[in-house]
Amino acid sequence: MSISKLSKVNIYFHNDNKEELIQAIQELSCVHVLDFKETAIAKDYEALIVEDSGADIELEKRLRGLDFAIRCLSPFEKRTGIANMIAGKRIFVSKDEYDEIVNDFDDTSVVQTI
């Protein structure tokens, strides 16, 4: 049996891509994957390690739903010329009106309707 030369490879990626990346690497059958938190240098970079909280997971779920709604509805958007885009109608609202809209908007019902 011959001995192969080993190379150390560091791959940093966003957690959203974790499953696809690990699956692709495992299919190559040539890489051993470690969680960064389990490595010897993790203690030197503790500020980079963030645990998922329930609020983060809920926010990600809501953002995925809104992204889905935008992609579904964008083909129905009325397209206008560039002049209308530049000088188009704008709605001005006060800070209080903005805060009220943001706080009262029920994005989950909009996504479920779509």
C-alpha positions as CSV (number, residue, x, y, z in Angstrom):
1,M,0.0,0.0,0.0
2,S,1.4,3.4,-1.0
3,I,1.3,6.5,1.2
4,S,-0.3,9.5,-0.4
5,K,0.9,13.0,0.3
6,L,-1.7,14.9,2.4
7,S,-2.6,18.5,2.1
8,K,-4.5,20.6,4.7
9,V,-7.4,22.6,3.2
10,N,-9.4,25.2,5.0
11,I,-12.8,25.9,3.6
12,Y,-14.9,28.7,5.1
13,F,-18.5,29.0,4.1
14,H,-21.8,30.4,5.2
15,N,-23.9,27.9,7.2
16,D,-26.7,28.1,4.6
17,N,-24.5,26.2,2.2
18,K,-23.3,23.6,4.7
19,E,-25.3,20.6,3.6
20,E,-24.6,21.0,-0.2
21,L,-20.9,21.6,0.4
22,I,-20.5,18.7,2.7
23,Q,-22.4,16.4,0.4
24,A,-20.2,17.4,-2.6
25,I,-17.0,16.9,-0.6
26,Q,-18.1,13.5,0.7
27,E,-18.9,12.4,-2.9
28,L,-15.2,13.1,-3.7
29,S,-14.2,10.6,-0.9
30,C,-10.9,12.3,-0.4
31,V,-11.5,14.9,2.4
32,H,-12.1,14.5,6.1
33,V,-14.5,17.2,7.3
34,L,-14.2,18.8,10.8
35,D,-16.5,21.3,12.4
36,F,-14.6,24.5,13.1
37,K,-15.7,24.4,16.7
38,E,-13.9,21.1,17.2
39,T,-10.5,22.3,15.8
40,A,-7.5,23.3,17.9
41,I,-7.6,26.9,16.7
42,A,-11.3,27.5,17.5
43,K,-10.4,28.9,20.9
44,D,-8.4,31.7,19.2
45,Y,-11.4,32.7,17.1
46,E,-14.3,32.4,19.6
47,A,-15.8,35.7,18.4
48,L,-16.4,34.0,15.0
49,I,-18.5,31.2,16.5
50,V,-22.1,32.0,16.7
51,E,-24.7,29.6,17.9
52,D,-28.1,29.6,16.2
53,S,-30.8,31.0,18.4
54,G,-34.5,30.4,18.0
55,A,-34.9,34.0,16.9
56,D,-32.3,33.6,14.2
57,I,-34.0,30.5,12.9
58,E,-37.5,32.2,12.9
59,L,-36.0,35.2,11.1
60,E,-34.4,33.0,8.4
61,K,-37.8,31.2,7.9
62,R,-39.6,34.5,7.5
63,L,-37.0,35.8,5.1
64,R,-37.2,32.7,2.9
65,G,-40.9,33.1,2.8
66,L,-40.7,36.7,1.7
67,D,-38.1,35.8,-0.9
68,F,-40.4,33.2,-2.2
69,A,-43.3,35.7,-2.4
70,I,-41.2,38.2,-4.2
71,R,-40.0,35.7,-6.8
72,C,-43.6,34.5,-7.3
73,L,-45.0,38.0,-7.7
74,S,-42.2,39.6,-9.7
75,P,-43.4,38.4,-13.1
76,F,-46.6,40.4,-12.5
77,E,-44.8,43.7,-11.8
78,K,-45.8,46.5,-14.1
79,R,-42.7,47.5,-16.0
80,T,-42.3,51.1,-17.1
81,G,-39.6,53.0,-18.9
82,I,-36.5,54.4,-17.3
83,A,-37.9,57.9,-17.2
84,N,-40.8,56.7,-15.0
85,M,-38.3,54.8,-12.8
86,I,-36.3,57.9,-12.2
87,A,-39.1,60.4,-11.8
88,G,-41.7,57.9,-10.6
89,K,-44.3,58.4,-8.0
90,R,-42.9,58.2,-4.4
91,I,-44.9,57.9,-1.3
92,F,-43.5,59.9,1.6
93,V,-44.4,58.7,5.2
94,S,-43.4,60.1,8.5
95,K,-41.2,58.0,10.9
96,D,-44.3,57.2,13.0
97,E,-46.2,56.0,10.0
98,Y,-43.2,53.9,8.9
99,D,-42.9,52.4,12.3
100,E,-46.6,51.6,12.4
101,I,-46.5,49.9,9.0
102,V,-43.4,47.9,9.9
103,N,-44.8,46.8,13.2
104,D,-48.3,45.9,12.0
105,F,-47.4,44.2,8.7
106,D,-48.2,40.5,8.9
107,D,-45.8,38.9,6.4
108,T,-46.7,35.3,7.3
109,S,-50.3,35.8,6.1
110,V,-49.1,37.4,2.8
111,V,-46.7,34.4,2.2
112,Q,-49.4,31.9,3.0
113,T,-51.9,33.6,0.7
114,I,-49.4,33.3,-2.2
